[in-house]
Amino acid sequence: MAVPLAFFALFFAFPVVAIVGRGLKDGGQWQLGRLGAVLGDPDVLHVLWFTLWQAAASTVLTLLIALPGAYVFARFDFPGKRLLRAVVAVPFVLPTVVVGSAFLALVGRGGLLDDLWGIRLDTSVWAILLAHVFFNYAVVVRTVGGLWSQLDPRQEEAARVLGAGRFAAWRWVTLPALGPAVAAAALMVFLFTFTSFGVVQILGGPTFSTLEVEIYRQTAEFLDLPSAAVLTLIQFAAVLGLLALHAWTVRRRESTLRLVDASQTAHRPRGHGQWALLWGTLAVIAVLLVLPLAVLVERSFAGPDGYGLVFYRTLRSAAAADSTFAVAPLDAVWNSLAYGAAATVIAVLVGGLAAAALTRPWPRAGPSRRTSTVGRFVRGFDALLMLPLGVSAVTVGFGFLITLDKPPLDLRGSWWLVPLAQALVGVPFVVRTMLPVLRAVDGRLREAAAVLGASPWRVWREVDLPMVRRALLIAAGFAFAVSLGEFGATVFIARPDHPTLPVAVARLLGRAGELNYGQAMALSAILMVVCAGALLALERIRTDHSGEF
């Protein structure tokens, strides 16, 4: 645990505590009265209310739309299922700025719906809600569908034999078993939408603002650190509560069910009802998930004189750079790839050590109270690893600037500052991907190797590594994909001469003009292809034990 704890203490806790302290301290004294002043501001209360209700609405809408898809992937076997499963997961790994750009091209001014029917949704909350469903559809399908596919269908069939109707059997047998998975998926969707930044920043404009967007505005635009610090504390408290609930639901899901091999439960659709459900799910995927991405690609080729590569060509020219870019926009592609590769190495190292620590047996010597304390410490360590998914990335990024500016950690001018921030987001995915596989390794194999004289390093190399190699590759792929899309912290710390793709897209969308809009679409399409390619490659090596992701 030493390396992960040191990494999180230095590059996560230290910047967050520093930015909060700077906002709430004056002359060395804590000014807690600022909490009441900020919370009494009607504008802040409006932001809090909008953050809560849009997260709740996004969660309910995602569950209603995605649960039928979870059933289809869990119970039906049909041609192209593996490819479709990968397609469904693509939106989840896309950067939020790409998701915002895709829906802007679909429902925004000059978008597809505006051109065809004069319908614009970019000035309404519906664009944000639909983008959140697009982004989180895979969370429900993978979390709920993964468990649903392993539930023994004979239990529901037994209820039907005993006289229960189809709905009653599902209500009293299947739904209680799925309850922990549905709760876990709902909590994760609520967490992601509660802390939404890029989607709301692009689609919400000046009208709508979540806590994360408001923290950014108070920090970057108004330099009001006290307000930003209070909002950060509120978000931090909410995230801790959500993660505690999520950990509880995961423990329930892992400890209370009897599961079977997923390959034994899937079958070809039978009857008109099941075929209608399958085709309905395919239609939802086509309209909700594929159409926005297709429109994004189409807009990237739609030049002023017809379809072509004009926007892509201008990305290569240094003449396209102006006061916003110190380099050609295409350089952001190579910057992102280099940053992502470095962040992946860091995330795999830190996350792999953390996952190994969480799966190693702890000594049971001593009184039971001590054992209980060790158990609570391990659970707390596990929760710590998930915090970067919910704590304000804006706060972390700004905290990097004000804390890592003095020797021996003067990193503000270092190239490594961006990969370190990106790795914070990648570590949770590495841990969640590797934990199930490491827990599945029979401890007796390690013990036998140790008895035969193998050192701990050789035991890991000869026993664990061959079994977790695939999971390690999958973890590295997810870490790379999410690192490419990190935006909240990177927008603060990326240098003008080394912008990342999400930062470049956001800057282009923030400027008027057809060329800027077309370049933003082109860069978004490039980023989408890179992330989608990484995910499709992962699906080819994915195993049934590679975790929810």
Order of alpha helices (4+ residues) and beta strands (2+ residues): alpha-alpha-beta-beta-alpha-alpha-alpha-alpha-alpha-alpha-alpha-alpha-alpha-alpha-alpha-alpha-alpha-alpha-beta-beta-alpha-alpha-alpha-alpha-beta-beta-alpha-alpha-alpha-alpha-alpha-alpha-alpha
